[in-house]
Each structure stands twice: as structure tokens, then as C-alpha cells.
Amino acid sequence: MNRVWIDLAYLLAAVFFILGLKGLTKPRTAVRGNLLGAIGMLIAVVVTLFDHQVVSFDLIVVGVLIGSVIGVVLAIKIKMEQMPEMVALLNGFGGAASLFVAGAEVYHRVQLAWGAAITAAGEAATATDFATALNANLPTGTGAAIAASGLIGALTLSGSVVAFAKLAEQQWLRKIPPIPRPQIVNIVLGLLAILLFAIVANNPGSQGMYWLLALVSLVLGYSLTISIGGADMPVVIALLNSYSGLAAAATGFVLQNNVLIIAGSLVGASGVILTKIMCDAMNRSLPAVLFGTLGPKADGPSADEVYKNVKATSADEIAMLLDVAQRVVIVPGYGMAVAQAQHAVRDLTNLLKSKGIEVEFGIHPVAGRMPGHMNVLLAEADIPYDLLKEMDDINATLEQTDVCLVVGANDTVNPDARTNPNSPIAGMPIINADKARTCVVIKRSLSPGFAGIPNPLFSADNSLMFFADGKQAIVDIINAVKAG
């Protein structure tokens, strides 16, 4: 295919990527945005396959078949509440692809350079002849791009695996002893990675140094992520997503592939923006997240002391509260995802609205285990987009709310963030569920959230606890409301 047509097709794909990202900024247009992005990727893949540089389709077909089978199996088996760890793992796959593609290109360039050196100087070709041939076959800046692909790709791979294990609460992770003085270890590994980066950038034909850089970066990715607290995982996922895009962009420079550069840059830039949004939503600085400093150590009463005045309730009592309510706010959390209660929540919403009750949802930016987790769940249940309100909007109305129904949320409604400066979540913006006239919390137990601290909301004077599985609790409430 003519190079001009290839570049024009890549430009068209890039336009679809940009329009897709624009669509993903709002829940109402997210499906269309996802479709536009997929069309752009289809164009890019098809055009690349018709590029004259592809000399054999055998391995490509095998790879497509294997990848398709794995993708279909995962799509069927992965539950909605497991999507955050799935996203983390996919980020890791992106980093691994960049790492190995750049490594394969290094090998390819080295073989070409030796062939050129032997052709020019015969069997007596020297290392100098090889270096000359290699430099002649490497565009300016390719060495730095190779080093960036190895460093960022490897760091993304190991960091994503750790993030996946943390989100999935894998037991093997708990058996690994903590890293002593992790900040110092990270600094040493970071300096070593920078040194190796410089060596590879200046000597891109050194395959040994490239894989040594990859190894150090793998260890660095692990050490950076292993010490980060669970409550900061949404930020970590956004950051790793950015890393995978940056690694892809660097690999695009290695391969001289324009669409890979554009797509990687878009993912990298959008990931950085999302990371900044997540940091603001959690009142965190990016350096604090990177170095695993969640905040001050907890210095407050024990869980037993916090929960000594907890008041349990029943579906019938909640039904009576809802029967006289004029406005209800539902605050979903990870517990709703685990219980797969979103469809039952939709049914309760429709029932209350049929009785003339105003119902809205308060969505915290980091509710669940990844950005947008609750939006995806509620959209799956066909809950209207205009009922989903952002944190600041819903907080402005909670004092005029008769009943705030918290379904499986914990840290994102913990008033300690406002009132306890020594709390690990001190300063984190929350949904002020405690300011509603009555707050009903649906949870299986009084177990802590991802931050690992007790929640004073559960024992507040205006709070009631309904201990049950999220889905069953909502079903029982629906039946009680209908019976009333």
C-alpha cells in the first residue's frame, strides 16, 4: 500500500480516537465514544496489516485466534465487580507488549547492522563497523525511545500485576514480607534505572543492557506499587493507564509508526489528566501516592468504641421511613458491585418514583475500585443518566434529604475525613451522608473499607444499619414498601 494512503488512514484513525475520547467524558455519550474508538482501532489494524512491512500473516493469524479466545472467555467469566482488577491487568498487558516489541526491534536492528557490516567489510567486520552500520539504520532519537519503551513498559507490567493482586485481594500477596525502608529502595532503584536508561539510549544495540534495564524497571514497578495503600488504588489504576499509553507512544517512535505514537500519546495524556482528577477527589498529591504515603497514621478510638452505639434496623422500618419521605438519595459503593444489587436498586428507584418521591444518586469520583465504576454499574441497570449526580452537586442538597440510603459504600462516606485530622483519609472529599435527616447504611457487617479504619457514620445519631447482603436487602425493602 502507498505510504501516503497509509498515513492518511492513520490520520483518520487518530480522528476517531480523539472523537472517542471526547465521547467518553460523559456517561450519556460514553457508548458512542467507545464505538468511535473501536472503529479507529479497526482502521489502524487493517491498514497496518496491508503495510508492505508485514511479510508473513501466519503468526499474526495465530495471535489473533489465541487473543480472541482469551478475550471471549474473559468477557464471559469476568463479573462487573471484577472489572477494576481486569483493567489493571490489561494495563499490564499493554506495558508488556511495549517492552517485548521494543526488545524484538533491538534484536532486529542488531541483526540488520551485523549483516550490513559484513556486507561492507567482509568477515573481518569489527565492532566499529557494526556501530557505524547500526547508527546508519537508527533514526535520530530511536535509542532514547527504545530505552523509554523498556523502562516504562516493564514498570507498567509489574506495577499492574501488583495492583491486580491488591484489588483481587490475592492471598499470595500477603505472604510476601514488606520492603524495608521502601522510600530509600525506590530512590536507589530509580537512580539505577535512570543510569541504565542513559546507557541504552546511547548504545541501543546493547541487548544485554536493554534487558537489564527491563529487569530493574520490573523490580521498581513492584516496589513502587506494593507499598501503596488500598484506598489509593483508583489513582494507581489511572496512573498505570497513563504509563501504558506512554510506553506505547515510545514504541511508536521505535517502529516509526505514526498511529501508535498518536494513540499512545492520547492514552498517556488522558491518563495523566484522570490521575490529577482522582488525586483532587481524594485530596492527595501525586508524589504521596507514588511513594505510598496514604496520610497520617490513624490516631483515634478503636472500632469497638466507635460502634458501641450502632442501631440496627429492618426492611419494614426502612419502608416506613421511605413511605413519608419526599426526597431520597442513594449512595452506591463497592458493596453494591459485589452483591450485584444494581438491578434491584433500579427497581427500588422506579418504585419510589412511582410514589412521587424524588430519587437521585450521589456518585463519588472514586467509589468502587476504579474511576467511573459506579456509573458503569448503574448504566448497566438502565438507570437514567440525569439521576446520577456528582459529589459536589449531591452534597449541596443532602441537608434537605429525608433519607440517604448508602448501599455498600464505606470510605467515601466516612465523616472522619472532615473531622479527624489524624485519620489516614483526612482531607479526602466525601459524600456527606451524615448530614441527611436519616441515613440508612446497608452492609453485611461493620468491617472496614479499603482504608482499613472504622466509620463513625455507622453509629451516628441519625444513622441506622441494615445488616444484609446488598441485593437481598434492597429486595426486602421493595417488598416491604409494596406491602405497606
C-alpha positions, 0 to 999 in steps of 0.5 A: 500500500502507498505510504501516503494512503497509509498515513492518511488512514492513520490520520483518520484513525487518530480522528476517531480516537480523539472523537472517542475520547471526547465521547467518553467524558460523559456517561450519556455519550460514553457508548458512542465514544467507545464505538468511535474508538473501536472503529479507529482501532479497526482502521489502524489494524487493517491498514497496518496489516496491508503495510508492505512491512508485514511479510508473513500473516501466519503468526499474526493469524495465530495471535489473533485466534489465541487473543480472541479466545482469551478475550471471549472467555474473559468477557464471559467469566469476568463479573462487573465487580471484577472489572477494576482488577481486569483493567489493571491487568490489561494495563499490564498487558499493554506495558508488556507488549511495549517492552517485548516489541521494543526488545524484538526491534533491538534484536532486529536492528542488531541483526540488520547492522551485523549483516550490513557490516559484513556486507561492507567489510567482509568477515573481518567486520569489527565492532566499529563497523557494526556501530557505524552500520547500526547508527546508519539504520537508527533514526535520530532519537530511536535509542532514547525511545527504545530505552523509554519503551523498556523502562516504562513498559516493564514498570507498567507490567509489574506495577499492574500485576501488583495492583491486580493482586491488591484489588483481587485481594490475592492471598499470595500477596500477603505472604510476601514480607514488606520492603524495608525502608521502601522510600530509600529502595525506590530512590536507589532503584530509580537512580539505577534505572535512570543510569541504565536508561542513559546507557541504552539510549546511547548504545541501543544495540546493547541487548544485554543492557536493554534487558537489564534495564527491563529487569530493574524497571520490573523490580521498581514497578513492584516496589513502587506499587506494593507499598501503596495503600488500598484506598489509593488504588483508583489513582494507581489504576489511572496512573498505570493507564497513563504509563501504558499509553506512554510506553506505547507512544515510545514504541511508536517512535521505535517502529516509526509508526505514526498511529501508535505514537498518536494513540499512545500519546492520547492514552498517556495524556488522558491518563495523566489528566484522570490521575490529577482528577482522582488525586483532587477527589481524594485530596492527595498529591501525586508524589504521596501516592507514588511513594505510598504515603496514604496520610497520617497514621490513624490516631483515634478510638478503636472500632469497638468504641466507635460502634458501641452505639450502632442501631440496627434496623429492618426492611419494614422500618426502612419502608416506613421511613421511605413511605413519608419521605419526599426526597431520597438519595442513594449512595452506591459503593463497592458493596453494591458491585459485589452483591450485584444489587444494581438491578434491584436498586433500579427497581427500588428507584422506579418504585419510589418514583412511582410514589412521587418521591424524588430519587437521585444518586450521589456518585463519588469520583472514586467509589468502587475500585476504579474511576467511573465504576459506579456509573458503569454499574448503574448504566448497566441497570438502565438507570437514567443518566440525569439521576446520577449526580456528582459529589459536589452537586449531591452534597449541596442538597443532602441537608434537605434529604429525608433519607440517604440510603448508602448501599455498600459504600464505606470510605467515601462516606466516612465523616472522619475525613472532615473531622479527624485530622489524624485519620489516614483519609483526612482531607479526602472529599466525601459524600456527606451522608451524615448530614441527611435527616436519616441515613440508612447504611446497608452492609453485611457487617461493620468491617472496614473499607479499603482504608482499613479504619472504622466509620463513625457514620455507622453509629451516628445519631441519625444513622441506622444499619441494615445488616444484609447482603446488598441485593437481598436487602434492597429486595426486602425493602421493595417488598416491604414498601409494596406491602405497606 
